[in-house]
């Protein structure tokens, strides 16, 4: 089966991890990376930075598929802005799932989302668009992850958890069953969240909340 060309937006560390998953996914051929002006012609895992964000309107005439590989910690705004820009330009954003991940056929995953190596998405879970479900993350049954979220390495989002749009869950954080986390929140590495949290929550540390 022939592979479709795919542009990749981003040329940093998260892009490297995404490139590996895209290669393993096997359905797309990376045509080049979109980076900053001072990154033009740089090489990343054998792929060149061929253009900048300013070139996206022109590239939309020649390429159909694009994927955002810029990471997200303190703010989702860059990823949200890029997502809206490429959608408005008519690009298609595929869903990329590592063959080493487990994704239940009874779950749903939005466009532009990546599910990385050894992640688990169980039955009834719903993951929105433009999300990062990072290595070894677990999204349990009936959990909802809204658009533009980054669920970091080793996170456990237990059954019925609801994570609001644009939120970040740090590595090895654990969200108790049924707990809701508001939009654009940041939960730090290793934090255990036992109670509902409002929009714009910022909780960083090792104590329980």
N, C-alpha and C positions, 0 to 999 in steps of 0.2 A: 504494500500500500504506500503510495507516495505521500510525503509529508508536506504540510502547508508551511509557508514562511511565517515567522513570528518575530516581531520587533520586541525588544526588551528595554524598558525604561529604568535606568539605574545602572551604576557601575561600581558599587561598593560591596561590602562584605555580605550583606543580605542577598544581593544579586548573585554572588557566587553560589550560595546555597540554593537559590531558586533555579539557577542554570542547571545544577546537578539534577534537581527534581524534574525539570523540563526534559532533559535528556533521557532520564529513566522513564518518564511518562510516554515518550516515544512517538507522539503524534505530530510534533512540530519540529521544524528546522529553524534554528535561530539565525536570522538574517543579519543581525547586528544589534548593537547596544546604543541607547540614547543617553548621553551624559552631558556634562558641563563643557563649556567651550575649551577649557584648559585640559580636558580629558580626551579630546578628539584624537583618534588613531591609537589610543592606548589599547593594550591587549588584556583580555580577561578570560582565562580558561580557554584560550584559542579563538575568542571572538573579539572583533574590533568595535570600538566606539565610532559610529559612522555619522552621527548627527547630534544635534541638541534639541531641546524642547521647541525652539523657534522654527525648526524644520518640520514639525509634525504636520502642519497643514499640507505641505508639499508631499510628504511621505504618504499621507492618506490616499493620494492618487495612485500609488503603486503597491501599497500593502494593505491587507485586510485585517490581519490579526496583530494584537499588541498586548503586552503584559507588563504590569507595574511591579518592579522588584526593589522598590525603595522601602526601607524599614520604617517602623513607627514605634516611638516610645512616649515622649512627652506630649506630642500633639499629633492628631490625625490629619491636620489641615493640608499638608503637602499631598498626601495620597488622595484625599477627597478632591482637591483641586485638579490634580492630574486625571483622576478617574472621570470627572465631569467633562474635562477638556477633550479627552480622546473619544468619549461617547458622543459628544457634540460634533466631532469631526467624522463620525461614522465608522470608527474602528469597532471591531468585534473583540471582546475580552473573553478568552476561553477559561474554563475551570480546569485547573491543573491538579492532578491527584497522583501522588507517588504510588507506584505499584507495591511499595512496602507498607502503605497505610491500610487501615481497615475502615471502609465507609459502608455503612448499612444501606441496602437498597431501599430501606424505609425512611431514609433521611433525605434532606434536600440541601443543596449547596448552590450559592449564587455565582454569577459570572465574575470573572476576574479574581476569584479566590484560589489560594493555593493551600493544599493539604500535604504537609511535608512528611518525610520518612517516619514511619512507626507511630504516626498519630492514629487515634481511634475516634470515629464518629458513629455513635450507636443509634439504634432504632428510634425514630420519631424526632431526632434532633433536626434543627433548622439553622443553617449557617447562611448569612447574607452575602452580599456582593462585596468584592474588593477587600476580603479578609485574609489574614495570615493565620493559619492553624499550624503552629510550628512543631518541630520535631518532638515526638513523644507526648504531645498534648492529648488529653482525653476529654471529649465532649460526650457526656453521658446521655441516656435516653431522655427525650422530650425537652432537652435544653434548647434555648434560643440564643443565638449569637447574631446580633443585628449587624448591618452594613458597616464596613470600614473599621473593623476591630482587629487587634493583634493579640492572639492567644499564644503566649510564649512557650518556650520549651518546658515540657514536663508539667504543665498546668493540669489540674483536675477540676473540671466544671461538672459537678454532680447533677443527678437527675433533676429536671425541671428548673434549672438555673436560667436566669434571663440576664443577658449582658447587653446594655444599651449601646446605641450607635456610637462609633468612634472611640471605644474604650480599649484600654491596654491592660492585660493581666500579666504580671511579671512571672519569671521562671519559677516553677515549683509552688506557685500560689495554689490554694485550695479553696473552692467556693462550696459552701454547704448546700445540700439538697434544697431546692426551692427558693433560694435566695436571689434577689434582684439587685443588679448593679446599674446605676443610672448612666445616662449618656456622657460621653467624653470624660470618663473616669480613668484613674490610674491606680492600679493595685500593685504594690511593690513585690519584689522577689521574696518568696517564701511565706507570704502573709496568708493567714487562715481567716476567711471571711465567714462569719456565722450569722450575720444579720443584714437586712436590706440596707443598701447604700444609695444616697440621692445622686442626682446629676452632679457632675464636676467634682466627685470625690477624689481626693488625693491622699492615699494612705500608703506610706512607705516605711517598712520596718519589719521586725520579727514578731511583734506582739500580735495577739489575736484581736479582731474587731467584729 
